[in-house]
Amino acid sequence: MSDRIVKLMGAEFTAPTGLAAANSAVDASLVKVYHTAAVTVTVVTSANAAVGSTTFDAGVHYVQKAPSDKIYATAGKFTPVAFTG
């Protein structure tokens, strides 16, 4: 992924940490996830039905989702992005 250019689609924000606070990350279909320790990320539909969850090691990772899907994590930061090039 180092040869891809990341297009910012919104500002970085603190990841919501529960279903009640989950959001669509500005209707992004691609979300950059960053944390300094392991983090579990969960994606749900707009009706709160589970899509899936996974645990990432510390660092930067990307999650693709439907624009209306909501996302939350145990910690970290989210940034709505897109890849170009």
Buried (B, 14 or more C-beta within 10 A) or exposed (E): EEEEEBEEBBEEEEBBEEEEEBEBBBEBBBBBBBBEEEBEBBBBEEEEEEEEBEEBEEEEBBBEBEEEBBBBBBEBBBBBBEEEE
